[in-house]
């Protein structure tokens, strides 16, 4: 897999996933930190013409650096639950095909300290250059379980004691009424289409984020962030109360 851009490559290097690095023959000071870390990690570096990077990144904003990265270690839904730090907090993606939305969600998952993402292996945005760039490198750190069937994955989560909370604009129950201190999986659907019917039917709760203005929907990555940080707020409050 190929990624590009200063932050994505730096994070992939820190995660130990870069196998080779290409940098512009006229690389500037911003690439210096990447080169130092690559040397520390023993990653081979090749200097190439800027046009070669343009072609490799398919005209993406590579900032003078492109990296070949190894695939992340495969994990299952059960692995995400078992490896959780405290009560599991997981995000389930039902049909997110835009790499920018996927990248933004991964960035938020990392920032919120959530335990990972479940996504369908087909009809999903790839984890390559555009996603890595949009995630600011978080794609190198977030644990991702690829599954064949999202509805079945929700059943697996329920069997593991995780409550499933779907987001939908037409739901009557506000998201902040949910007790997110419990083991929770937040389920989000594709922009426009939302969750598929079978996925929605398998959620324990379906909630909405009340809109106050004229626009009646949010970008899926923004909606995910709002709910994740409500979970973070509730868990911090519960932890403070128990101290």
Rosetta silent file (secondary structure, phi, psi, omega in degrees, C-alpha in Angstrom):
SEQUENCE: XXXXXXXXXXXXXXXXXXXXXXXXXXXXXXXXXXXXXXXXXXXXXXXXXXXXXXXXXXXXXXXXXXXXXXXXXXXXXXXXXXXXXXXXXXXXXXXXXXXXXXXXXXXXXXXXXXXXXXXXXXXXXXXXXXXXXXXXXXXXXXXXXXXXXXXXXXXXXXXXXXXXXXXXXXXXXXXXXXXXXXXXXXXXXXXXXXXXXXXXXXXXXXXXXXXXXXXXXXXXXXXXXXXXXXXXXXXXXXXXXXX
SCORE:     score description
SCORE:     0.000 S_00000001
   1 L     0.000  145.400 -178.013    0.000    0.000    0.000 S_00000001
   2 E  -115.397  134.711  174.214    1.186    3.514   -0.781 S_00000001
   3 E  -129.333  165.144 -178.096    0.660    6.642    1.322 S_00000001
   4 E  -150.033  161.442 -179.096    1.895   10.194    0.966 S_00000001
   5 L   103.289  148.081 -174.362    2.229   13.461    2.875 S_00000001
   6 H   -58.272  -57.702 -175.586    4.385   14.496    5.836 S_00000001
   7 H   -63.683  -46.845  178.648    2.043   13.583    8.706 S_00000001
   8 H   -58.981  -40.993 -178.604    0.762   10.263    7.320 S_00000001
   9 H   -69.446  -41.185  177.241    4.298    9.087    6.554 S_00000001
  10 H   -58.110  -46.557 -177.878    5.635   10.192    9.944 S_00000001
  11 H   -67.106  -36.564  177.571    2.879    8.302   11.769 S_00000001
  12 H   -66.184  -37.079  175.165    3.401    5.203    9.630 S_00000001
  13 H   -63.574  -44.776  179.430    7.118    5.337   10.456 S_00000001
  14 H   -61.779  -33.408  179.829    6.330    5.634   14.175 S_00000001
  15 L   -81.821   -3.393  178.521    4.023    2.637   13.862 S_00000001
  16 L    72.682   28.888 -174.546    6.803    0.628   12.206 S_00000001
  17 L  -108.709   -3.332 -177.757    4.847   -0.014    9.027 S_00000001
  18 E   -85.320  129.057  178.379    6.989    1.710    6.356 S_00000001
  19 E  -100.888  -25.714  179.441    9.024   -0.634    4.151 S_00000001
  20 E  -159.216  153.020 -175.135   10.489    1.945    1.752 S_00000001
  21 E  -131.962  138.745  172.272   10.514    5.709    1.298 S_00000001
  22 E  -121.677  132.497  178.930   10.775    7.972   -1.724 S_00000001
  23 E  -129.261  155.510  179.405   11.512   11.665   -1.345 S_00000001
  24 E   -64.322  142.445  177.655   11.857   14.520   -3.765 S_00000001
  25 L   -61.098  -22.968  177.684   15.383   15.235   -4.968 S_00000001
  26 L  -110.441   39.859 -178.273   14.696   18.809   -3.867 S_00000001
  27 L   -58.925  140.195 -177.761   13.149   17.920   -0.522 S_00000001
  28 L   -97.201 -170.626 -175.510   12.818   20.876    1.849 S_00000001
  29 H   -61.819  -26.663 -178.166   13.195   21.231    5.613 S_00000001
  30 H   -64.850  -25.528 -178.397    9.775   19.694    6.255 S_00000001
  31 H   -85.355  -13.209 -175.614   11.065   16.344    5.035 S_00000001
  32 H   -58.093  -43.045  179.459   14.120   16.440    7.310 S_00000001
  33 H   -64.193  -36.158  177.222   12.217   14.982   10.273 S_00000001
  34 H   -63.958  -44.127 -179.018   10.888   12.198    8.065 S_00000001
  35 H   -65.129  -39.193  178.605   14.400   11.349    6.885 S_00000001
  36 H   -62.930  -45.035 -179.081   15.777   11.312   10.437 S_00000001
  37 H   -67.600  -38.257  177.644   13.069    8.960   11.628 S_00000001
  38 H   -61.130  -40.271  178.216   13.492    6.733    8.576 S_00000001
  39 H   -64.057  -42.291  178.706   17.203    6.446    9.359 S_00000001
  40 H   -61.854  -35.995 -176.970   16.428    5.531   12.983 S_00000001
  41 H   -86.983   -4.546 -179.418   14.006    2.851   11.805 S_00000001
  42 L    71.728   29.460 -178.665   16.388    1.493    9.177 S_00000001
  43 L   -89.386  127.195  178.873   13.985    2.268    6.330 S_00000001
  44 E   -66.020  139.736 -177.163   15.606    2.549    2.884 S_00000001
  45 E  -122.805  135.464  176.585   15.221    5.980    1.250 S_00000001
  46 E  -125.794  130.361  176.665   15.417    6.793   -2.459 S_00000001
  47 E   -89.215  129.335 -176.878   15.568   10.318   -3.866 S_00000001
  48 E  -134.138  169.164  177.010   13.498   10.750   -7.018 S_00000001
  49 L   -69.899  150.171 -179.810   12.225   13.544   -9.258 S_00000001
  50 H   -57.667  -34.316  179.155    9.121   15.400   -8.120 S_00000001
  51 H   -62.826  -33.489  177.080    7.289   14.147  -11.209 S_00000001
  52 H   -64.727  -38.759  177.776    7.810   10.563  -10.074 S_00000001
  53 H   -69.207  -38.290  177.250    6.117   11.388   -6.764 S_00000001
  54 H   -57.116  -45.459 -179.319    3.281   13.144   -8.579 S_00000001
  55 H   -68.024  -41.470 -179.314    2.605    9.999  -10.576 S_00000001
  56 H   -63.266  -40.144 -178.518    2.930    7.707   -7.566 S_00000001
  57 L   -88.212    4.562 -179.421    0.514    9.835   -5.520 S_00000001
  58 L    52.772   46.255  178.277   -1.820   10.295   -8.497 S_00000001
  59 L    68.698   12.213  174.883   -1.417   14.055   -8.210 S_00000001
  60 L   -70.692  164.324 -177.889   -2.249   13.985   -4.477 S_00000001
  61 L   -77.807   84.763 -173.592   -0.570   16.489   -2.137 S_00000001
  62 L   -81.702  -15.434  178.133    2.471   14.359   -1.350 S_00000001
  63 L    55.469   29.213  175.013    4.578   17.224    0.127 S_00000001
  64 L    86.422   10.729 -177.909    7.715   15.657   -1.280 S_00000001
  65 E  -148.645  134.702  177.566    7.418   12.223    0.326 S_00000001
  66 E  -134.273  138.996 -177.324    5.789    8.904   -0.591 S_00000001
  67 E  -129.531  142.428  168.663    6.008    5.680    1.418 S_00000001
  68 E   -92.265  126.936 -176.829    5.321    2.029    0.792 S_00000001
  69 E  -122.499  147.867  175.794    3.677    0.594    3.891 S_00000001
  70 L   -78.356  148.197  176.250    2.934   -2.906    5.088 S_00000001
  71 L   -61.246  146.534  177.056   -0.671   -3.862    5.767 S_00000001
  72 L   -67.562  156.836  176.540   -1.727   -3.596    9.392 S_00000001
  73 L   -60.674  133.531 -178.847   -2.071   -6.767   11.419 S_00000001
  74 L   -67.186  133.771  177.310   -5.455   -8.346   10.807 S_00000001
  75 L  -130.256  155.246  178.690   -7.877   -8.036   13.733 S_00000001
  76 L  -105.182  171.304  175.226  -11.383   -9.349   14.354 S_00000001
  77 H   -59.420  -42.249  179.097  -14.401   -7.774   15.998 S_00000001
  78 H   -61.933  -37.729  178.594  -13.691   -9.911   19.053 S_00000001
  79 H   -60.688  -40.175  179.754  -10.100   -8.627   19.127 S_00000001
  80 H   -63.189  -39.643 -179.501  -11.350   -5.035   19.351 S_00000001
  81 H   -69.871  -47.206 -177.498  -13.543   -5.916   22.321 S_00000001
  82 H   -64.955  -36.065 -177.250  -10.890   -7.960   24.139 S_00000001
  83 L   -86.414    6.084 -177.068   -8.211   -5.321   23.560 S_00000001
  84 L   -65.917  146.038  175.579  -10.327   -2.408   24.775 S_00000001
  85 L   -93.283   90.791 -173.917   -8.952   -0.079   27.426 S_00000001
  86 L    89.578 -153.646  178.814  -11.872   -0.189   29.823 S_00000001
  87 L   -63.103  125.698 -176.949  -15.439   -0.363   28.522 S_00000001
  88 L   -56.253  140.489  171.907  -15.169   -0.849   24.746 S_00000001
  89 E  -133.231  108.227 -170.110  -15.888    2.164   22.539 S_00000001
  90 E  -127.512  148.709  175.485  -15.992    1.110   18.891 S_00000001
  91 E  -112.330  131.552  178.589  -17.172    2.729   15.651 S_00000001
  92 E  -111.877  126.078 -176.663  -18.959    0.646   13.016 S_00000001
  93 E  -105.978  118.781 -179.931  -18.998    1.972    9.445 S_00000001
  94 E  -105.758   86.820  173.609  -21.864    0.864    7.213 S_00000001
  95 L    85.358   33.243  176.431  -20.902    1.765    3.648 S_00000001
  96 L   -82.066  108.847 -174.803  -18.512    4.711    4.030 S_00000001
  97 L  -108.389   -7.857  178.925  -16.973    4.921    0.548 S_00000001
  98 L   -87.567  118.844 -178.077  -15.498    8.440    0.572 S_00000001
  99 H   -62.587  -28.295  178.868  -11.809    8.262    1.584 S_00000001
 100 H   -70.670  -39.821  175.615  -11.924   11.791    3.015 S_00000001
 101 H   -66.365  -43.181  178.590  -14.816   10.875    5.304 S_00000001
 102 H   -60.472  -45.862  179.693  -13.108    7.644    6.290 S_00000001
 103 H   -61.165  -42.340  179.752   -9.866    9.479    7.026 S_00000001
 104 H   -65.021  -37.901  177.771  -11.641   12.120    9.107 S_00000001
 105 H   -65.512  -44.005  179.047  -13.448    9.422   11.099 S_00000001
 106 H   -61.360  -39.201  177.886  -10.192    7.563   11.782 S_00000001
 107 H   -61.877  -41.466 -179.850   -8.607   10.809   12.958 S_00000001
 108 H   -70.341  -40.527  177.239  -11.507   11.362   15.364 S_00000001
 109 H   -58.014  -44.394  178.131  -11.456    7.758   16.594 S_00000001
 110 H   -64.661  -45.239 -177.600   -7.787    8.160   17.442 S_00000001
 111 H   -63.244  -35.348 -178.734   -8.315   11.561   19.084 S_00000001
 112 H   -82.012   -7.148 -178.223  -11.162   10.231   21.245 S_00000001
 113 L    71.821   24.623  178.100   -9.132    7.220   22.348 S_00000001
 114 L   -70.416  165.888 -169.118  -11.716    4.807   20.967 S_00000001
 115 L   -92.266   -5.022  176.049  -10.782    1.157   20.619 S_00000001
 116 E   148.452 -177.778 -174.969  -11.145    0.679   16.888 S_00000001
 117 E  -129.713  140.395  171.400  -13.310    0.561   13.796 S_00000001
 118 E  -111.207  130.182  178.325  -15.375   -2.160   12.171 S_00000001
 119 E  -143.813  156.014  178.920  -15.963   -1.809    8.441 S_00000001
 120 E   -76.440  138.208 -176.952  -17.170   -3.937    5.580 S_00000001
 121 L   -70.382  -25.006  175.578  -14.369   -5.266    3.390 S_00000001
 122 L  -107.228  157.537  179.978  -16.374   -4.529    0.219 S_00000001
 123 L    55.467   44.992  179.251  -18.015   -1.233   -0.742 S_00000001
 124 L  -137.249  149.241  177.661  -15.659    0.672    1.548 S_00000001
 125 L   -61.906  139.774  177.990  -13.120    3.413    0.970 S_00000001
 126 L   -69.293  160.123 -178.229   -9.569    2.055    0.620 S_00000001
 127 L   -94.737   25.204 -176.209   -7.027    2.705    3.346 S_00000001
 128 L   -85.665 -147.034 -169.022   -4.468    4.174    0.924 S_00000001
 129 H   -54.961  -53.173 -176.034   -3.095    7.632    0.174 S_00000001
 130 H   -64.255  -40.967  178.295   -6.203    9.851    0.263 S_00000001
 131 H   -65.644  -44.541  179.746   -7.551    8.216    3.427 S_00000001
 132 H   -61.496  -40.230 -179.868   -4.167    8.376    5.158 S_00000001
 133 H   -65.500  -45.789 -179.645   -3.798   12.050    4.251 S_00000001
 134 H   -66.040  -26.501 -179.437   -7.300   12.919    5.504 S_00000001
 135 L   -85.038   -3.062 -175.998   -6.638   11.022    8.734 S_00000001
 136 L    56.200   30.645  177.957   -3.437   13.029    9.386 S_00000001
 137 L    95.306   -6.018 -177.522   -1.714    9.688    9.871 S_00000001
 138 H   -63.420  -23.747  179.095   -4.234    8.151   12.278 S_00000001
 139 H   -57.503  -24.695  179.688   -4.764    5.273    9.830 S_00000001
 140 H   -77.072  -14.180 -173.192   -1.413    3.924   11.031 S_00000001
 141 L  -116.054  -29.003 -176.199   -2.639    3.666   14.630 S_00000001
 142 L   -76.696  131.762  177.299   -6.365    2.846   14.648 S_00000001
 143 L   -78.598  130.562 -174.726   -7.195   -0.858   14.813 S_00000001
 144 E  -126.270  124.429  175.772   -9.560   -1.812   11.997 S_00000001
 145 E  -102.350  116.066  175.587  -11.571   -5.019   11.736 S_00000001
 146 E   -88.581  131.561 -179.032  -12.708   -5.802    8.191 S_00000001
 147 E  -128.694  160.618  178.142  -15.843   -7.941    8.047 S_00000001
 148 L   -80.532  -36.211 -172.131  -17.962   -9.456    5.306 S_00000001
 149 L  -136.019  117.893 -177.839  -21.307   -8.525    6.844 S_00000001
 150 H   -67.987  -41.934 -179.410  -21.973   -5.497    9.083 S_00000001
 151 H   -59.851  -40.475  178.612  -25.310   -6.791   10.414 S_00000001
 152 H   -68.554  -35.619  177.944  -23.614  -10.008   11.514 S_00000001
 153 H   -62.764  -36.059  177.636  -20.793   -7.998   13.106 S_00000001
 154 H   -64.445  -38.066  177.060  -23.376   -6.177   15.221 S_00000001
 155 H   -64.029  -38.863  177.672  -24.653   -9.523   16.462 S_00000001
 156 H   -62.516  -42.014  178.335  -21.080  -10.465   17.376 S_00000001
 157 H   -63.068  -42.653  179.540  -20.726   -7.231   19.335 S_00000001
 158 H   -62.516  -41.880  179.034  -23.976   -7.859   21.183 S_00000001
 159 H   -62.859  -25.972  178.654  -22.861  -11.374   22.111 S_00000001
 160 L   -88.416    5.094  177.190  -19.713   -9.784   23.549 S_00000001
 161 L    86.539   18.792 -179.885  -21.800   -7.470   25.752 S_00000001
 162 L  -101.540  129.175  177.600  -21.462   -4.336   23.621 S_00000001
 163 E   -82.279  139.863 -176.070  -24.507   -2.090   23.109 S_00000001
 164 E  -108.706  127.569 -176.241  -25.036   -0.830   19.558 S_00000001
 165 E  -123.017  109.918  179.500  -26.131    2.777   18.933 S_00000001
 166 E   -90.123  145.439  177.209  -27.043    3.766   15.389 S_00000001
 167 E  -103.642  128.577  178.243  -27.080    7.370   14.164 S_00000001
 168 L  -149.920  135.224 -176.871  -29.955    8.475   11.931 S_00000001
 169 L   -62.541  -26.205 -176.922  -31.305   11.945   11.210 S_00000001
 170 L   -94.292    2.704 -179.592  -34.944   10.820   11.541 S_00000001
 171 L   -70.728  145.989 -176.941  -34.567    9.105   14.915 S_00000001
 172 L   -86.584  -27.691 -176.409  -36.631   10.588   17.738 S_00000001
 173 E   -83.312  124.900  178.006  -34.296    9.817   20.619 S_00000001
 174 E   -69.028  145.835 -175.072  -31.501   12.400   21.131 S_00000001
 175 H   -62.147  -31.826 -173.914  -27.991   10.963   21.261 S_00000001
 176 H   -74.883   -6.219  177.188  -27.154   12.509   24.658 S_00000001
 177 H   -82.385   -7.805 -179.298  -29.832   10.386   26.392 S_00000001
 178 L   -82.096  143.108  174.881  -27.730    7.245   25.852 S_00000001
 179 L   -86.711   95.166 -177.238  -25.501    5.950   28.643 S_00000001
 180 L   -82.788    2.829  173.479  -22.177    5.827   26.839 S_00000001
 181 L   -75.296  -16.031  175.695  -20.336    4.640   29.943 S_00000001
 182 L   -75.402  159.747  171.995  -21.544    1.165   28.950 S_00000001
 183 L   -56.484  123.741 -168.228  -19.614   -0.871   26.365 S_00000001
 184 E  -136.997  140.150  168.469  -20.726    0.845   23.166 S_00000001
 185 E  -118.834  122.556  178.137  -20.464    0.584   19.403 S_00000001
 186 E   -92.396  122.270 -174.288  -21.479    3.700   17.475 S_00000001
 187 E  -107.958  124.234  179.746  -22.911    2.749   14.070 S_00000001
 188 E  -126.367  144.826 -179.090  -22.877    5.254   11.197 S_00000001
 189 E  -105.585  179.375 -176.921  -24.091    4.889    7.638 S_00000001
 190 E   -67.014  150.591  176.459  -23.122    6.331    4.296 S_00000001
 191 L   -56.554  130.088  178.495  -23.622   10.002    3.504 S_00000001
 192 L    88.419  -63.828 -175.504  -27.125   10.440    2.117 S_00000001
 193 L   -75.797  -30.932 -177.500  -28.263    6.804    2.284 S_00000001
 194 E    71.886 -163.510  178.836  -27.538    6.322    5.985 S_00000001
 195 L   -68.184  145.103  173.846  -27.571    2.892    7.583 S_00000001
 196 L   -71.710  157.136 -172.293  -29.014    0.051    5.595 S_00000001
 197 H   -56.412  -48.584 -177.148  -32.313   -1.359    6.859 S_00000001
 198 H   -64.397  -33.621  177.776  -30.940   -4.631    8.232 S_00000001
 199 H   -68.918  -46.157  179.963  -28.147   -2.793   10.021 S_00000001
 200 H   -60.366  -41.625 -178.312  -30.537   -0.275   11.546 S_00000001
 201 H   -64.540  -24.493 -178.510  -32.884   -3.017   12.725 S_00000001
 202 L   -90.059   -4.084  177.437  -30.054   -4.700   14.612 S_00000001
 203 L   -76.307  140.962  176.870  -29.090   -1.600   16.603 S_00000001
 204 L   -67.621  -39.073  175.238  -30.148   -1.543   20.245 S_00000001
 205 E  -134.542  149.736  170.452  -30.902    2.173   19.931 S_00000001
 206 E  -123.532  122.488 -172.423  -31.204    4.544   16.995 S_00000001
 207 E  -128.372  165.397  178.642  -30.549    8.164   17.912 S_00000001
 208 E  -129.168  163.627  172.355  -30.192   11.540   16.241 S_00000001
 209 L  -103.650  111.128 -176.503  -28.250   14.757   16.777 S_00000001
 210 L   -58.575  132.468  179.425  -30.860   17.545   17.049 S_00000001
 211 L   -96.855  134.915 -178.414  -30.363   20.248   14.408 S_00000001
 212 L  -103.425  -15.607 -175.812  -30.917   23.888   15.380 S_00000001
 213 L  -106.515 -159.248 -178.164  -30.433   25.573   12.010 S_00000001
 214 L   -81.145  -31.134  178.270  -31.816   25.283    8.499 S_00000001
 215 L   -77.597  130.629 -171.505  -29.518   22.455    7.410 S_00000001
 216 L  -103.475   14.932  177.376  -30.964   19.178    8.634 S_00000001
 217 L  -151.768  161.000  178.378  -27.947   16.898    8.455 S_00000001
 218 L  -118.247  154.774  169.541  -24.260   16.745    9.314 S_00000001
 219 L   -56.803  142.322 -173.953  -21.287   15.270    7.519 S_00000001
 220 H   -61.571  -33.576  179.496  -20.872   11.703    8.746 S_00000001
 221 H   -71.080  -35.387  177.505  -17.399   12.361   10.161 S_00000001
 222 H   -67.426  -45.536  179.642  -18.660   15.380   12.115 S_00000001
 223 H   -60.129  -41.715  178.100  -21.620   13.412   13.483 S_00000001
 224 H   -60.930  -43.103  179.861  -19.295   10.594   14.535 S_00000001
 225 H   -62.659  -41.559  179.955  -17.056   13.069   16.341 S_00000001
 226 H   -60.008  -46.236 -176.716  -19.932   14.639   18.255 S_00000001
 227 H   -71.712  -40.541  178.994  -21.139   11.294   19.574 S_00000001
 228 H   -60.734  -42.129 -177.525  -17.665    9.952   20.369 S_00000001
 229 H   -78.632  -18.049  167.282  -16.778   12.984   22.438 S_00000001
 230 H   -67.873  -39.847  176.021  -20.115   12.794   24.259 S_00000001
 231 H   -62.795  -43.081  177.745  -19.030    9.285   25.216 S_00000001
 232 H   -60.692  -44.082 -179.687  -15.660   10.646   26.326 S_00000001
 233 H   -60.811  -47.668 -178.952  -17.383   13.367   28.397 S_00000001
 234 H   -62.774  -40.072 -177.265  -19.689   10.883   30.129 S_00000001
 235 H   -70.311  -36.646  176.116  -16.869    8.483   30.910 S_00000001
 236 H   -65.883  -41.684  179.715  -14.673   11.222   32.345 S_00000001
 237 H   -63.344  -41.651  179.291  -17.542   12.451   34.495 S_00000001
 238 H   -65.538  -38.814  179.124  -18.223    8.931   35.752 S_00000001
 239 H   -66.731  -40.559  178.745  -14.536    8.420   36.510 S_00000001
 240 H   -65.368  -38.680 -179.013  -14.321   11.703   38.421 S_00000001
 241 H   -67.090  -28.706 -177.948  -17.426   10.862   40.433 S_00000001
 242 H   -86.061  -12.246  179.774  -15.960    7.518   41.491 S_00000001
 243 L   -72.842    0.000    0.000  -12.633    9.006   42.663 S_00000001
